[in-house]
Amino acid sequence: MSILEKIFKKAGIGTSGEVRASTLAISPEEIYESAKLELEDVIAPSALKIEAKSIKLGDKIARTFFIISYPKFLTDNWFSPVINLDKIFDISIFIHPIDTSLILRQFQKKVAEVQSQIAVRESRGMVRDPMLDTAYQDLEGLRDSLVQAEQKMFDVGIYITIYANSEADLFKVENEIKSILESKLIYIKPALFQQEAGFKSVIPINTDLLKIHQKLNSEPLSSVFPFISFDLTSDRGILYGVNRHNSSLVIFDRFSLENYNSVTFAKSGSGKSYATKLEILRSLMFDVDVLVIDPEKEYEYLTEAVGGRYFSISLSSDHHINPFDLPAPREDETAEDVLRSNTINLVGLFRLMLGGLTPEEDSMVDRAITETYAVKDITPNSDFLNIEPPLLSDFEMVLAGMEGSNSLVERLSKYTKGSWSTFLNRPSNVDIDRKFVVFSVRDMEDELKPVAMYIIMHYIWNSIRKNLKKRLLVVDEAWWMMKSEDTASFLYGMAKRGRKYYLGLATITQDAADFMKSPYGVPIITNSSIQLLLKQSPTTIDVLQKTFNLTDEEKYLLLESGVGEGIFFAGLKHVAIKVVASYTEDQIITSDPSQILSNKKERMELEAEG
């Protein structure tokens, strides 16, 4: 009824304009009430056109289908691929119980028909028909189950309404759903000339107007229920975010998988550091020691909030790490094993520091490292708990005494006597005896960042091997490590060997293309049981699609995701995820510069008041 008709009706005026005898005065309030929009006015489409095979709802086209036949056997979760399809559609399932006594009478007639056909064939001497024998056995088995109340019979109608912006899009979605169902021998048909009844049957008003049913007993009916969806909720672990498929919680424990490593790829500003800091904050509550290599000084406030230690590694810093430090051997290791492993890692470090080594120089450096330790009376039989490790200047002195080492000594001098001497040529004065430890390399010159990150990881690795404990090592902006083959190889070695020492390695980068170019990029991913892909750039999405075997829908999901949204992989499962934090967590982990400044201002005001 139009607004004008409402007013006419209230005033007692006919639609032709004649005034009736019961004409009443119309007050302004009545005119206002008549003109008010009602709920149906708000939710109704701008136009509605019902056609034989579809309904046009404003700018959308809707088409309703019904399932017409099923195979003899239905497997569990056969409906889940349709339910989890990343398309816009509605599904209604109507289940009408059938009185058992009624269905038993119908079955009795059917059994009699089948028995009669079998008897006729036998009387004529015909070969038995396996189809008739199977039907007879199935009917008798079902009758027994019904009589014993093990099963019940139901009339089941399943209707699907799909929506699209055009006929072409509608056809594409229709074929996709049909192909999924037909691969399981389940067939659907459009509700020809019944689209209105089909649409009304699917909208949530609990009215079955189509009444197109198939008879199913309890067992196959149970396989229809859409209780199975993409789900990553386990009994233990931390909350990573909300499942965007079904709004369930993504709760997972990385230490329950075959390895404890993870990789995170996202473009700048997509929330990768935010998601990582949230995981750190929640992991600390579950007795996990966390170590972070922070290239952008993003974890300082988090360290302060949880009472951790924050080391700034730079040329002017008071914090130093001596690469010649040696860890105490574990129960299953000898001092010789530790010394050999440390020597190999130091050769890689010098290869990185000196811009590469020739085979002759490589051999010379290896020999010089062994002699440098020997100068300090450190041999494969030494007790590493009571030693004073050599410094880089000791190594330089030994190297200078070797024939043909002039080039090496010249390149090494800037680390021992030049502007970079304050970085490496000092005894170690850091330790990682706190639950949360961060090493920041933001103030380190870009040329030295890969060297600094290598040395820090080497120091952490040596410290981790001292005692077995649940730990998580976070390497933010890991593309710095992938720039050199030696640093990338060391990172890969930690990814492979970390599980032995109860260590999870979390690798985070915004430059996925450079990460993949390294020969160690893909192996690090394959050795990581958890992968988190957030919003991606169009320039890198094709590489990620190939590496992670993403569908086109998942590819476009990553391109169109908002901040903190993406795809979470854990083992063989993956879901679309949205990272969410509480207000208190957000205040601690935020990376938004405006929010950080606001938080600092509030803290300063509180300190001034206190």
Secondary structure as a PSIPRED ss2 file (coil, helix, strand):
# PSIPRED VFORMAT (PSIPRED V4.0)

   1 M C   1.000  0.000  0.000
   2 S C   1.000  0.000  0.000
   3 I H   0.000  1.000  0.000
   4 L H   0.000  1.000  0.000
   5 E H   0.000  1.000  0.000
   6 K H   0.000  1.000  0.000
   7 I H   0.000  1.000  0.000
   8 F H   0.000  1.000  0.000
   9 K H   0.000  1.000  0.000
  10 K H   0.000  1.000  0.000
  11 A H   0.000  1.000  0.000
  12 G C   1.000  0.000  0.000
  13 I E   0.000  0.000  1.000
  14 G C   1.000  0.000  0.000
  15 T C   1.000  0.000  0.000
  16 S C   1.000  0.000  0.000
  17 G C   1.000  0.000  0.000
  18 E C   1.000  0.000  0.000
  19 V E   0.000  0.000  1.000
  20 R C   1.000  0.000  0.000
  21 A C   1.000  0.000  0.000
  22 S C   1.000  0.000  0.000
  23 T C   1.000  0.000  0.000
  24 L C   1.000  0.000  0.000
  25 A C   1.000  0.000  0.000
  26 I C   1.000  0.000  0.000
  27 S C   1.000  0.000  0.000
  28 P H   0.000  1.000  0.000
  29 E H   0.000  1.000  0.000
  30 E H   0.000  1.000  0.000
  31 I H   0.000  1.000  0.000
  32 Y H   0.000  1.000  0.000
  33 E H   0.000  1.000  0.000
  34 S H   0.000  1.000  0.000
  35 A H   0.000  1.000  0.000
  36 K C   1.000  0.000  0.000
  37 L C   1.000  0.000  0.000
  38 E C   1.000  0.000  0.000
  39 L H   0.000  1.000  0.000
  40 E H   0.000  1.000  0.000
  41 D H   0.000  1.000  0.000
  42 V H   0.000  1.000  0.000
  43 I H   0.000  1.000  0.000
  44 A C   1.000  0.000  0.000
  45 P C   1.000  0.000  0.000
  46 S C   1.000  0.000  0.000
  47 A C   1.000  0.000  0.000
  48 L E   0.000  0.000  1.000
  49 K E   0.000  0.000  1.000
  50 I E   0.000  0.000  1.000
  51 E C   1.000  0.000  0.000
  52 A C   1.000  0.000  0.000
  53 K C   1.000  0.000  0.000
  54 S C   1.000  0.000  0.000
  55 I E   0.000  0.000  1.000
  56 K E   0.000  0.000  1.000
  57 L E   0.000  0.000  1.000
  58 G C   1.000  0.000  0.000
  59 D C   1.000  0.000  0.000
  60 K E   0.000  0.000  1.000
  61 I E   0.000  0.000  1.000
  62 A E   0.000  0.000  1.000
  63 R E   0.000  0.000  1.000
  64 T E   0.000  0.000  1.000
  65 F E   0.000  0.000  1.000
  66 F E   0.000  0.000  1.000
  67 I E   0.000  0.000  1.000
  68 I E   0.000  0.000  1.000
  69 S E   0.000  0.000  1.000
  70 Y C   1.000  0.000  0.000
  71 P C   1.000  0.000  0.000
  72 K C   1.000  0.000  0.000
  73 F C   1.000  0.000  0.000
  74 L C   1.000  0.000  0.000
  75 T C   1.000  0.000  0.000
  76 D C   1.000  0.000  0.000
  77 N C   1.000  0.000  0.000
  78 W C   1.000  0.000  0.000
  79 F C   1.000  0.000  0.000
  80 S H   0.000  1.000  0.000
  81 P H   0.000  1.000  0.000
  82 V H   0.000  1.000  0.000
  83 I H   0.000  1.000  0.000
  84 N C   1.000  0.000  0.000
  85 L C   1.000  0.000  0.000
  86 D C   1.000  0.000  0.000
  87 K C   1.000  0.000  0.000
  88 I C   1.000  0.000  0.000
  89 F E   0.000  0.000  1.000
  90 D E   0.000  0.000  1.000
  91 I E   0.000  0.000  1.000
  92 S E   0.000  0.000  1.000
  93 I E   0.000  0.000  1.000
  94 F E   0.000  0.000  1.000
  95 I E   0.000  0.000  1.000
  96 H E   0.000  0.000  1.000
  97 P E   0.000  0.000  1.000
  98 I C   1.000  0.000  0.000
  99 D C   1.000  0.000  0.000
 100 T H   0.000  1.000  0.000
 101 S H   0.000  1.000  0.000
 102 L H   0.000  1.000  0.000
 103 I H   0.000  1.000  0.000
 104 L H   0.000  1.000  0.000
 105 R H   0.000  1.000  0.000
 106 Q H   0.000  1.000  0.000
 107 F H   0.000  1.000  0.000
 108 Q H   0.000  1.000  0.000
 109 K H   0.000  1.000  0.000
 110 K H   0.000  1.000  0.000
 111 V H   0.000  1.000  0.000
 112 A H   0.000  1.000  0.000
 113 E H   0.000  1.000  0.000
 114 V H   0.000  1.000  0.000
 115 Q H   0.000  1.000  0.000
 116 S H   0.000  1.000  0.000
 117 Q H   0.000  1.000  0.000
 118 I H   0.000  1.000  0.000
 119 A H   0.000  1.000  0.000
 120 V H   0.000  1.000  0.000
 121 R H   0.000  1.000  0.000
 122 E H   0.000  1.000  0.000
 123 S H   0.000  1.000  0.000
 124 R C   1.000  0.000  0.000
 125 G C   1.000  0.000  0.000
 126 M C   1.000  0.000  0.000
 127 V C   1.000  0.000  0.000
 128 R C   1.000  0.000  0.000
 129 D C   1.000  0.000  0.000
 130 P H   0.000  1.000  0.000
 131 M H   0.000  1.000  0.000
 132 L H   0.000  1.000  0.000
 133 D H   0.000  1.000  0.000
 134 T H   0.000  1.000  0.000
 135 A H   0.000  1.000  0.000
 136 Y H   0.000  1.000  0.000
 137 Q H   0.000  1.000  0.000
 138 D H   0.000  1.000  0.000
 139 L H   0.000  1.000  0.000
 140 E H   0.000  1.000  0.000
 141 G H   0.000  1.000  0.000
 142 L H   0.000  1.000  0.000
 143 R H   0.000  1.000  0.000
 144 D H   0.000  1.000  0.000
 145 S H   0.000  1.000  0.000
 146 L H   0.000  1.000  0.000
 147 V H   0.000  1.000  0.000
 148 Q C   1.000  0.000  0.000
 149 A C   1.000  0.000  0.000
 150 E C   1.000  0.000  0.000
 151 Q C   1.000  0.000  0.000
 152 K C   1.000  0.000  0.000
 153 M E   0.000  0.000  1.000
 154 F E   0.000  0.000  1.000
 155 D E   0.000  0.000  1.000
 156 V E   0.000  0.000  1.000
 157 G E   0.000  0.000  1.000
 158 I E   0.000  0.000  1.000
 159 Y E   0.000  0.000  1.000
 160 I E   0.000  0.000  1.000
 161 T E   0.000  0.000  1.000
 162 I E   0.000  0.000  1.000
 163 Y E   0.000  0.000  1.000
 164 A E   0.000  0.000  1.000
 165 N C   1.000  0.000  0.000
 166 S C   1.000  0.000  0.000
 167 E H   0.000  1.000  0.000
 168 A H   0.000  1.000  0.000
 169 D H   0.000  1.000  0.000
 170 L H   0.000  1.000  0.000
 171 F H   0.000  1.000  0.000
 172 K H   0.000  1.000  0.000
 173 V H   0.000  1.000  0.000
 174 E H   0.000  1.000  0.000
 175 N H   0.000  1.000  0.000
 176 E H   0.000  1.000  0.000
 177 I H   0.000  1.000  0.000
 178 K H   0.000  1.000  0.000
 179 S H   0.000  1.000  0.000
 180 I H   0.000  1.000  0.000
 181 L H   0.000  1.000  0.000
 182 E H   0.000  1.000  0.000
 183 S C   1.000  0.000  0.000
 184 K C   1.000  0.000  0.000
 185 L C   1.000  0.000  0.000
 186 I C   1.000  0.000  0.000
 187 Y E   0.000  0.000  1.000
 188 I E   0.000  0.000  1.000
 189 K E   0.000  0.000  1.000
 190 P E   0.000  0.000  1.000
 191 A C   1.000  0.000  0.000
 192 L C   1.000  0.000  0.000
 193 F C   1.000  0.000  0.000
 194 Q C   1.000  0.000  0.000
 195 Q H   0.000  1.000  0.000
 196 E H   0.000  1.000  0.000
 197 A H   0.000  1.000  0.000
 198 G H   0.000  1.000  0.000
 199 F H   0.000  1.000  0.000
 200 K H   0.000  1.000  0.000
 201 S H   0.000  1.000  0.000
 202 V H   0.000  1.000  0.000
 203 I C   1.000  0.000  0.000
 204 P C   1.000  0.000  0.000
 205 I C   1.000  0.000  0.000
 206 N C   1.000  0.000  0.000
 207 T C   1.000  0.000  0.000
 208 D C   1.000  0.000  0.000
 209 L C   1.000  0.000  0.000
 210 L C   1.000  0.000  0.000
 211 K C   1.000  0.000  0.000
 212 I C   1.000  0.000  0.000
 213 H C   1.000  0.000  0.000
 214 Q E   0.000  0.000  1.000
 215 K E   0.000  0.000  1.000
 216 L E   0.000  0.000  1.000
 217 N E   0.000  0.000  1.000
 218 S H   0.000  1.000  0.000
 219 E H   0.000  1.000  0.000
 220 P H   0.000  1.000  0.000
 221 L H   0.000  1.000  0.000
 222 S H   0.000  1.000  0.000
 223 S C   1.000  0.000  0.000
 224 V C   1.000  0.000  0.000
 225 F C   1.000  0.000  0.000
 226 P C   1.000  0.000  0.000
 227 F C   1.000  0.000  0.000
 228 I C   1.000  0.000  0.000
 229 S C   1.000  0.000  0.000
 230 F C   1.000  0.000  0.000
 231 D C   1.000  0.000  0.000
 232 L C   1.000  0.000  0.000
 233 T E   0.000  0.000  1.000
 234 S C   1.000  0.000  0.000
 235 D C   1.000  0.000  0.000
 236 R C   1.000  0.000  0.000
 237 G C   1.000  0.000  0.000
 238 I E   0.000  0.000  1.000
 239 L E   0.000  0.000  1.000
 240 Y E   0.000  0.000  1.000
 241 G E   0.000  0.000  1.000
 242 V E   0.000  0.000  1.000
 243 N E   0.000  0.000  1.000
 244 R C   1.000  0.000  0.000
 245 H C   1.000  0.000  0.000
 246 N C   1.000  0.000  0.000
 247 S C   1.000  0.000  0.000
 248 S C   1.000  0.000  0.000
 249 L E   0.000  0.000  1.000
 250 V E   0.000  0.000  1.000
 251 I E   0.000  0.000  1.000
 252 F E   0.000  0.000  1.000
 253 D C   1.000  0.000  0.000
 254 R H   0.000  1.000  0.000
 255 F H   0.000  1.000  0.000
 256 S H   0.000  1.000  0.000
 257 L C   1.000  0.000  0.000
 258 E C   1.000  0.000  0.000
 259 N C   1.000  0.000  0.000
 260 Y C   1.000  0.000  0.000
 261 N C   1.000  0.000  0.000
 262 S E   0.000  0.000  1.000
 263 V E   0.000  0.000  1.000
 264 T E   0.000  0.000  1.000
 265 F E   0.000  0.000  1.000
 266 A C   1.000  0.000  0.000
 267 K C   1.000  0.000  0.000
 268 S C   1.000  0.000  0.000
 269 G C   1.000  0.000  0.000
 270 S C   1.000  0.000  0.000
 271 G C   1.000  0.000  0.000
 272 K H   0.000  1.000  0.000
 273 S H   0.000  1.000  0.000
 274 Y H   0.000  1.000  0.000
 275 A H   0.000  1.000  0.000
 276 T H   0.000  1.000  0.000
 277 K H   0.000  1.000  0.000
 278 L H   0.000  1.000  0.000
 279 E H   0.000  1.000  0.000
 280 I H   0.000  1.000  0.000
 281 L H   0.000  1.000  0.000
 282 R H   0.000  1.000  0.000
 283 S H   0.000  1.000  0.000
 284 L H   0.000  1.000  0.000
 285 M C   1.000  0.000  0.000
 286 F C   1.000  0.000  0.000
 287 D C   1.000  0.000  0.000
 288 V C   1.000  0.000  0.000
 289 D E   0.000  0.000  1.000
 290 V E   0.000  0.000  1.000
 291 L E   0.000  0.000  1.000
 292 V E   0.000  0.000  1.000
 293 I E   0.000  0.000  1.000
 294 D E   0.000  0.000  1.000
 295 P C   1.000  0.000  0.000
 296 E C   1.000  0.000  0.000
 297 K C   1.000  0.000  0.000
 298 E C   1.000  0.000  0.000
 299 Y C   1.000  0.000  0.000
 300 E H   0.000  1.000  0.000
 301 Y H   0.000  1.000  0.000
 302 L H   0.000  1.000  0.000
 303 T H   0.000  1.000  0.000
 304 E H   0.000  1.000  0.000
 305 A H   0.000  1.000  0.000
 306 V H   0.000  1.000  0.000
 307 G C   1.000  0.000  0.000
 308 G C   1.000  0.000  0.000
 309 R E   0.000  0.000  1.000
 310 Y E   0.000  0.000  1.000
 311 F E   0.000  0.000  1.000
 312 S E   0.000  0.000  1.000
 313 I C   1.000  0.000  0.000
 314 S C   1.000  0.000  0.000
 315 L C   1.000  0.000  0.000
 316 S C   1.000  0.000  0.000
 317 S C   1.000  0.000  0.000
 318 D C   1.000  0.000  0.000
 319 H C   1.000  0.000  0.000
 320 H C   1.000  0.000  0.000
 321 I C   1.000  0.000  0.000
 322 N C   1.000  0.000  0.000
 323 P C   1.000  0.000  0.000
 324 F C   1.000  0.000  0.000
 325 D C   1.000  0.000  0.000
 326 L C   1.000  0.000  0.000
 327 P C   1.000  0.000  0.000
 328 A C   1.000  0.000  0.000
 329 P C   1.000  0.000  0.000
 330 R C   1.000  0.000  0.000
 331 E C   1.000  0.000  0.000
 332 D C   1.000  0.000  0.000
 333 E C   1.000  0.000  0.000
 334 T C   1.000  0.000  0.000
 335 A H   0.000  1.000  0.000
 336 E H   0.000  1.000  0.000
 337 D H   0.000  1.000  0.000
 338 V H   0.000  1.000  0.000
 339 L H   0.000  1.000  0.000
 340 R H   0.000  1.000  0.000
 341 S H   0.000  1.000  0.000
 342 N H   0.000  1.000  0.000
 343 T H   0.000  1.000  0.000
 344 I H   0.000  1.000  0.000
 345 N H   0.000  1.000  0.000
 346 L H   0.000  1.000  0.000
 347 V H   0.000  1.000  0.000
 348 G H   0.000  1.000  0.000
 349 L H   0.000  1.000  0.000
 350 F H   0.000  1.000  0.000
 351 R H   0.000  1.000  0.000
 352 L H   0.000  1.000  0.000
 353 M H   0.000  1.000  0.000
 354 L C   1.000  0.000  0.000
 355 G C   1.000  0.000  0.000
 356 G C   1.000  0.000  0.000
 357 L C   1.000  0.000  0.000
 358 T C   1.000  0.000  0.000
 359 P H   0.000  1.000  0.000
 360 E H   0.000  1.000  0.000
 361 E H   0.000  1.000  0.000
 362 D H   0.000  1.000  0.000
 363 S H   0.000  1.000  0.000
 364 M H   0.000  1.000  0.000
 365 V H   0.000  1.000  0.000
 366 D H   0.000  1.000  0.000
 367 R H   0.000  1.000  0.000
 368 A H   0.000  1.000  0.000
 369 I H   0.000  1.000  0.000
 370 T H   0.000  1.000  0.000
 371 E H   0.000  1.000  0.000
 372 T H   0.000  1.000  0.000
 373 Y H   0.000  1.000  0.000
 374 A H   0.000  1.000  0.000
 375 V H   0.000  1.000  0.000
 376 K C   1.000  0.000  0.000
 377 D C   1.000  0.000  0.000
 378 I C   1.000  0.000  0.000
 379 T C   1.000  0.000  0.000
 380 P C   1.000  0.000  0.000
 381 N C   1.000  0.000  0.000
 382 S C   1.000  0.000  0.000
 383 D C   1.000  0.000  0.000
 384 F H   0.000  1.000  0.000
 385 L H   0.000  1.000  0.000
 386 N H   0.000  1.000  0.000
 387 I C   1.000  0.000  0.000
 388 E C   1.000  0.000  0.000
 389 P C   1.000  0.000  0.000
 390 P C   1.000  0.000  0.000
 391 L C   1.000  0.000  0.000
 392 L H   0.000  1.000  0.000
 393 S H   0.000  1.000  0.000
 394 D H   0.000  1.000  0.000
 395 F H   0.000  1.000  0.000
 396 E H   0.000  1.000  0.000
 397 M H   0.000  1.000  0.000
 398 V H   0.000  1.000  0.000
 399 L H   0.000  1.000  0.000
 400 A H   0.000  1.000  0.000
 401 G C   1.000  0.000  0.000
 402 M C   1.000  0.000  0.000
 403 E C   1.000  0.000  0.000
 404 G C   1.000  0.000  0.000
 405 S C   1.000  0.000  0.000
 406 N H   0.000  1.000  0.000
 407 S H   0.000  1.000  0.000
 408 L H   0.000  1.000  0.000
 409 V H   0.000  1.000  0.000
 410 E H   0.000  1.000  0.000
 411 R H   0.000  1.000  0.000
 412 L H   0.000  1.000  0.000
 413 S H   0.000  1.000  0.000
 414 K H   0.000  1.000  0.000
 415 Y H   0.000  1.000  0.000
 416 T H   0.000  1.000  0.000
 417 K C   1.000  0.000  0.000
 418 G C   1.000  0.000  0.000
 419 S C   1.000  0.000  0.000
 420 W C   1.000  0.000  0.000
 421 S H   0.000  1.000  0.000
 422 T H   0.000  1.000  0.000
 423 F H   0.000  1.000  0.000
 424 L H   0.000  1.000  0.000
 425 N C   1.000  0.000  0.000
 426 R C   1.000  0.000  0.000
 427 P C   1.000  0.000  0.000
 428 S C   1.000  0.000  0.000
 429 N C   1.000  0.000  0.000
 430 V C   1.000  0.000  0.000
 431 D C   1.000  0.000  0.000
 432 I C   1.000  0.000  0.000
 433 D C   1.000  0.000  0.000
 434 R C   1.000  0.000  0.000
 435 K C   1.000  0.000  0.000
 436 F E   0.000  0.000  1.000
 437 V E   0.000  0.000  1.000
 438 V E   0.000  0.000  1.000
 439 F E   0.000  0.000  1.000
 440 S E   0.000  0.000  1.000
 441 V C   1.000  0.000  0.000
 442 R C   1.000  0.000  0.000
 443 D C   1.000  0.000  0.000
 444 M C   1.000  0.000  0.000
 445 E C   1.000  0.000  0.000
 446 D H   0.000  1.000  0.000
 447 E H   0.000  1.000  0.000
 448 L H   0.000  1.000  0.000
 449 K H   0.000  1.000  0.000
 450 P H   0.000  1.000  0.000
 451 V H   0.000  1.000  0.000
 452 A H   0.000  1.000  0.000
 453 M H   0.000  1.000  0.000
 454 Y H   0.000  1.000  0.000
 455 I H   0.000  1.000  0.000
 456 I H   0.000  1.000  0.000
 457 M H   0.000  1.000  0.000
 458 H H   0.000  1.000  0.000
 459 Y H   0.000  1.000  0.000
 460 I H   0.000  1.000  0.000
 461 W H   0.000  1.000  0.000
 462 N H   0.000  1.000  0.000
 463 S H   0.000  1.000  0.000
 464 I H   0.000  1.000  0.000
 465 R C   1.000  0.000  0.000
 466 K C   1.000  0.000  0.000
 467 N C   1.000  0.000  0.000
 468 L C   1.000  0.000  0.000
 469 K C   1.000  0.000  0.000
 470 K C   1.000  0.000  0.000
 471 R E   0.000  0.000  1.000
 472 L E   0.000  0.000  1.000
 473 L E   0.000  0.000  1.000
 474 V E   0.000  0.000  1.000
 475 V E   0.000  0.000  1.000
 476 D C   1.000  0.000  0.000
 477 E C   1.000  0.000  0.000
 478 A C   1.000  0.000  0.000
 479 W H   0.000  1.000  0.000
 480 W H   0.000  1.000  0.000
 481 M H   0.000  1.000  0.000
 482 M H   0.000  1.000  0.000
 483 K C   1.000  0.000  0.000
 484 S C   1.000  0.000  0.000
 485 E H   0.000  1.000  0.000
 486 D H   0.000  1.000  0.000
 487 T H   0.000  1.000  0.000
 488 A H   0.000  1.000  0.000
 489 S H   0.000  1.000  0.000
 490 F H   0.000  1.000  0.000
 491 L H   0.000  1.000  0.000
 492 Y H   0.000  1.000  0.000
 493 G H   0.000  1.000  0.000
 494 M H   0.000  1.000  0.000
 495 A H   0.000  1.000  0.000
 496 K H   0.000  1.000  0.000
 497 R H   0.000  1.000  0.000
 498 G H   0.000  1.000  0.000
 499 R H   0.000  1.000  0.000
 500 K H   0.000  1.000  0.000
 501 Y H   0.000  1.000  0.000
 502 Y C   1.000  0.000  0.000
 503 L E   0.000  0.000  1.000
 504 G E   0.000  0.000  1.000
 505 L E   0.000  0.000  1.000
 506 A E   0.000  0.000  1.000
 507 T E   0.000  0.000  1.000
 508 I E   0.000  0.000  1.000
 509 T E   0.000  0.000  1.000
 510 Q C   1.000  0.000  0.000
 511 D C   1.000  0.000  0.000
 512 A H   0.000  1.000  0.000
 513 A H   0.000  1.000  0.000
 514 D H   0.000  1.000  0.000
 515 F H   0.000  1.000  0.000
 516 M H   0.000  1.000  0.000
 517 K H   0.000  1.000  0.000
 518 S C   1.000  0.000  0.000
 519 P C   1.000  0.000  0.000
 520 Y C   1.000  0.000  0.000
 521 G H   0.000  1.000  0.000
 522 V H   0.000  1.000  0.000
 523 P H   0.000  1.000  0.000
 524 I H   0.000  1.000  0.000
 525 I H   0.000  1.000  0.000
 526 T H   0.000  1.000  0.000
 527 N C   1.000  0.000  0.000
 528 S C   1.000  0.000  0.000
 529 S C   1.000  0.000  0.000
 530 I E   0.000  0.000  1.000
 531 Q E   0.000  0.000  1.000
 532 L E   0.000  0.000  1.000
 533 L E   0.000  0.000  1.000
 534 L E   0.000  0.000  1.000
 535 K C   1.000  0.000  0.000
 536 Q C   1.000  0.000  0.000
 537 S C   1.000  0.000  0.000
 538 P C   1.000  0.000  0.000
 539 T C   1.000  0.000  0.000
 540 T C   1.000  0.000  0.000
 541 I H   0.000  1.000  0.000
 542 D H   0.000  1.000  0.000
 543 V H   0.000  1.000  0.000
 544 L H   0.000  1.000  0.000
 545 Q H   0.000  1.000  0.000
 546 K H   0.000  1.000  0.000
 547 T H   0.000  1.000  0.000
 548 F H   0.000  1.000  0.000
 549 N C   1.000  0.000  0.000
 550 L C   1.000  0.000  0.000
 551 T C   1.000  0.000  0.000
 552 D H   0.000  1.000  0.000
 553 E H   0.000  1.000  0.000
 554 E H   0.000  1.000  0.000
 555 K H   0.000  1.000  0.000
 556 Y H   0.000  1.000  0.000
 557 L H   0.000  1.000  0.000
 558 L H   0.000  1.000  0.000
 559 L H   0.000  1.000  0.000
 560 E H   0.000  1.000  0.000
 561 S C   1.000  0.000  0.000
 562 G C   1.000  0.000  0.000
 563 V C   1.000  0.000  0.000
 564 G C   1.000  0.000  0.000
 565 E E   0.000  0.000  1.000
 566 G E   0.000  0.000  1.000
 567 I E   0.000  0.000  1.000
 568 F E   0.000  0.000  1.000
 569 F E   0.000  0.000  1.000
 570 A E   0.000  0.000  1.000
 571 G C   1.000  0.000  0.000
 572 L C   1.000  0.000  0.000
 573 K E   0.000  0.000  1.000
 574 H E   0.000  0.000  1.000
 575 V E   0.000  0.000  1.000
 576 A E   0.000  0.000  1.000
 577 I E   0.000  0.000  1.000
 578 K E   0.000  0.000  1.000
 579 V C   1.000  0.000  0.000
 580 V C   1.000  0.000  0.000
 581 A C   1.000  0.000  0.000
 582 S C   1.000  0.000  0.000
 583 Y H   0.000  1.000  0.000
 584 T H   0.000  1.000  0.000
 585 E H   0.000  1.000  0.000
 586 D H   0.000  1.000  0.000
 587 Q H   0.000  1.000  0.000
 588 I H   0.000  1.000  0.000
 589 I H   0.000  1.000  0.000
 590 T C   1.000  0.000  0.000
 591 S C   1.000  0.000  0.000
 592 D C   1.000  0.000  0.000
 593 P H   0.000  1.000  0.000
 594 S H   0.000  1.000  0.000
 595 Q H   0.000  1.000  0.000
 596 I H   0.000  1.000  0.000
 597 L H   0.000  1.000  0.000
 598 S H   0.000  1.000  0.000
 599 N H   0.000  1.000  0.000
 600 K H   0.000  1.000  0.000
 601 K H   0.000  1.000  0.000
 602 E H   0.000  1.000  0.000
 603 R H   0.000  1.000  0.000
 604 M H   0.000  1.000  0.000
 605 E H   0.000  1.000  0.000
 606 L H   0.000  1.000  0.000
 607 E H   0.000  1.000  0.000
 608 A H   0.000  1.000  0.000
 609 E H   0.000  1.000  0.000
 610 G C   1.000  0.000  0.000
